[in-house]
Amino acid sequence: MKRSEDIVTRYGGEEFLILLPHTLAEGGIEVAARLIEGMTDTAIPPPQEVNEFVTLSIGVTSSSPVSGLTPQSLTDEADAALYRAKSGGRNRYAI
């Protein structure tokens, strides 16, 4: 992440959460696309028991102070978007 206020944390298992304060949905999409491109360019090999490369699925959501979304509902929306991305194939993001 490029800004000091951005936060990256492990959310669970193989899931990570990236908080981009003061960022519109378009900015989140741009970050998601850059992450997928970077992972594709890097082509990290998998553990020996798997015959595929590491890929990303990303859920993007956004909120404004007036939206009324709670941190939990925002997380739930991002999680739902993540699973839409996963169901669409590899190296995808969904909103």
C-alpha positions as a Markdown table, in Angstrom:
| # | Residue | x | y | z |
|---|---|---|---|---|
| 1 | Met | 0.0 | 0.0 | 0.0 |
| 2 | Lys | 1.3 | 3.4 | -0.8 |
| 3 | Arg | -0.3 | 5.6 | 1.9 |
| 4 | Ser | 0.5 | 5.6 | 5.6 |
| 5 | Glu | -3.2 | 5.4 | 6.6 |
| 6 | Asp | -3.9 | 2.3 | 4.5 |
| 7 | Ile | -4.1 | -0.8 | 6.6 |
| 8 | Val | -3.5 | -4.4 | 5.6 |
| 9 | Thr | -4.3 | -7.2 | 8.0 |
| 10 | Arg | -4.9 | -11.0 | 8.0 |
| 11 | Tyr | -8.6 | -11.5 | 8.4 |
| 12 | Gly | -8.6 | -15.3 | 8.7 |
| 13 | Gly | -7.1 | -18.3 | 7.0 |
| 14 | Glu | -6.0 | -17.1 | 3.6 |
| 15 | Glu | -8.1 | -14.0 | 3.7 |
| 16 | Phe | -6.8 | -10.5 | 4.1 |
| 17 | Leu | -8.5 | -7.1 | 4.7 |
| 18 | Ile | -7.3 | -3.9 | 3.2 |
| 19 | Leu | -8.7 | -0.7 | 4.5 |
| 20 | Leu | -8.3 | 2.4 | 2.3 |
| 21 | Pro | -9.6 | 5.4 | 4.3 |
| 22 | His | -10.9 | 8.3 | 2.3 |
| 23 | Thr | -11.0 | 6.2 | -0.9 |
| 24 | Leu | -13.9 | 6.0 | -3.3 |
| 25 | Ala | -15.0 | 2.6 | -4.8 |
| 26 | Glu | -13.1 | 3.4 | -8.0 |
| 27 | Gly | -9.9 | 3.7 | -5.9 |
| 28 | Gly | -10.6 | 0.3 | -4.3 |
| 29 | Ile | -11.1 | -1.2 | -7.8 |
| 30 | Glu | -7.8 | 0.3 | -9.0 |
| 31 | Val | -5.9 | -1.2 | -6.0 |
| 32 | Ala | -7.6 | -4.6 | -6.6 |
| 33 | Ala | -6.6 | -4.6 | -10.3 |
| 34 | Arg | -3.0 | -3.6 | -9.4 |
| 35 | Leu | -2.8 | -6.5 | -6.8 |
| 36 | Ile | -4.1 | -9.0 | -9.3 |
| 37 | Glu | -1.7 | -7.7 | -12.0 |
| 38 | Gly | 1.2 | -7.9 | -9.6 |
| 39 | Met | 0.3 | -11.4 | -8.5 |
| 40 | Thr | -0.1 | -12.5 | -12.2 |
| 41 | Asp | 3.3 | -10.9 | -13.1 |
| 42 | Thr | 5.0 | -12.5 | -10.1 |
| 43 | Ala | 3.6 | -16.0 | -10.8 |
| 44 | Ile | 4.3 | -17.4 | -7.3 |
| 45 | Pro | 4.6 | -21.2 | -7.6 |
| 46 | Pro | 2.3 | -23.2 | -5.4 |
| 47 | Pro | 3.2 | -25.8 | -2.8 |
| 48 | Gln | 4.4 | -29.0 | -4.4 |
| 49 | Glu | 1.2 | -30.9 | -3.9 |
| 50 | Val | -0.8 | -28.4 | -6.0 |
| 51 | Asn | -0.3 | -27.9 | -9.8 |
| 52 | Glu | -1.5 | -24.3 | -10.1 |
| 53 | Phe | -0.2 | -20.9 | -9.4 |
| 54 | Val | -1.3 | -18.6 | -6.6 |
| 55 | Thr | -4.3 | -16.4 | -7.6 |
| 56 | Leu | -6.4 | -13.7 | -6.0 |
| 57 | Ser | -10.1 | -13.2 | -5.5 |
| 58 | Ile | -11.0 | -9.7 | -4.2 |
| 59 | Gly | -14.2 | -8.3 | -2.8 |
| 60 | Val | -14.5 | -4.5 | -3.0 |
| 61 | Thr | -17.0 | -2.3 | -1.1 |
| 62 | Ser | -17.1 | 1.3 | -0.2 |
| 63 | Ser | -18.9 | 3.5 | 2.3 |
| 64 | Ser | -19.3 | 7.2 | 3.1 |
| 65 | Pro | -20.0 | 8.7 | 6.5 |
| 66 | Val | -23.6 | 9.3 | 5.5 |
| 67 | Ser | -24.3 | 5.8 | 4.2 |
| 68 | Gly | -25.1 | 4.5 | 7.7 |
| 69 | Leu | -23.1 | 1.3 | 7.2 |
| 70 | Thr | -21.6 | -0.2 | 10.3 |
| 71 | Pro | -18.1 | -1.8 | 10.2 |
| 72 | Gln | -19.8 | -5.2 | 10.4 |
| 73 | Ser | -22.2 | -4.5 | 7.5 |
| 74 | Leu | -19.3 | -3.1 | 5.4 |
| 75 | Thr | -17.2 | -6.3 | 6.2 |
| 76 | Asp | -20.2 | -8.5 | 5.3 |
| 77 | Glu | -20.6 | -6.7 | 1.9 |
| 78 | Ala | -16.9 | -7.1 | 1.1 |
| 79 | Asp | -17.1 | -10.8 | 2.1 |
| 80 | Ala | -20.1 | -11.3 | -0.2 |
| 81 | Ala | -18.3 | -9.5 | -3.0 |
| 82 | Leu | -15.3 | -11.8 | -2.4 |
| 83 | Tyr | -17.4 | -14.9 | -2.8 |
| 84 | Arg | -18.9 | -13.5 | -6.0 |
| 85 | Ala | -15.3 | -13.0 | -7.3 |
| 86 | Lys | -14.4 | -16.5 | -6.3 |
| 87 | Ser | -17.4 | -18.0 | -8.1 |
| 88 | Gly | -16.4 | -16.1 | -11.3 |
| 89 | Gly | -13.0 | -17.7 | -11.7 |
| 90 | Arg | -9.4 | -16.9 | -10.8 |
| 91 | Asn | -7.8 | -13.5 | -10.5 |
| 92 | Arg | -11.0 | -11.5 | -10.3 |
| 93 | Tyr | -12.5 | -8.8 | -8.1 |
| 94 | Ala | -16.2 | -8.1 | -7.5 |
| 95 | Ile | -18.0 | -5.1 | -6.0 |
